[in-house]
Amino acid sequence: MRTDRRRRLAAVWLGTAVMLGALLGVAQASRGPLDDPDQAHQRVGFLDAGPLPAAAPATITEAVAARPAVAFFVREQQFDALCDALAPSSLDLDAVIVVVHRAGEPCGGAAVVADDGDVAAAVGLRRPAGGGYPVGYAALDDEDRIRYRTLDPGLAGRLDEVATILDAVR
Amino acid sequence: MSRELRLCAWCLLFVAGEVALYVSYRGHDARFHWFTHFFVGAAAALLAMTVFALWRQRPAPYPLVWVLVGHVLAAAPDLAFIAGVEHQRWMDVFLGHLASHYVPGRNLTWYAAFLATLAGYLVAVDRVEARSRR
């Protein structure tokens, strides 16, 4: 009877280990090319993580001049979706800068900056798992300091999360 | 209600709760955060269950509910974030909600910790059940 009980308990442990290990493996393998290779740094949700706050580059601060703002970094493929999402969102477009890799086009009332990568590097956005231009955003305070930065491939669908961060910076 | 049905109801509650927590994160990086706070919360729950079992000399009742409560406690700041409250450093009181993300080895480390605490609880249950049959 003792052996049976121990076999049962061992089966519980082993079954749990295998099931959760498999799910964890699938989760790790399903990371996208635009995600941070270390997910611990993606969408952390709190200000001043790591080396922050840090001075924002002039290319960004010239567009908003000493007020809380968010700078989105997108590739051409995400540009239209972001601009479409910004218009009906709660974000004040005067506090939004859209930094787009290479070509720049109008994006509603938001300032648009063309970037070959220098601005994203100056802001300190991490390199995506698949390489190339980062897709994410950075939040600045009224002292032109970067208080938050993250990769976020799905940022156009999470502007409420961006608004929370911007409110925290104010 | 029979004992089997009562146990099954708690199982369903656990599954529903975990699915709700997973969905609450939205987006595929949810999998990282769900796993981190699940493993941390579940490990804390298993430690508490082990203490309970050794103290009361019986297995913890409704074990999956303990695990769900532990997960909710660890993930509580993320639920507050959905309501518009940004994370702050003091929220580490929720089972190291912020700090747990940065442990070396990330979720693999927490997976190992969870398995260790699960093993510890099952050993405690084995000893308690062995004593009760003498």
Interface residues (C-beta under 8 A of the other chain):
Chain A: M1 R2 R5 R6 L9 A10 V12 W13 T16 A17 L20 G21 L23 L24 A27 Q28 S30 R31 G32 D35 D38 Q39 A40 Q42 R43 V44 G45 F46 L47 G154 G157 R158 D160 E161 A163 T164 I165 D167 A168
Chain B: R26 G27 H28 D29 R31 F32 H33 F35 P77 D78 F81 G84 V85 E86 H87 Q88 R89 M91 L98 H101 Y102 R106 N107 L108 Y111 F114 L115 L118 A119 L122 V125 D126 E129 A130 R133
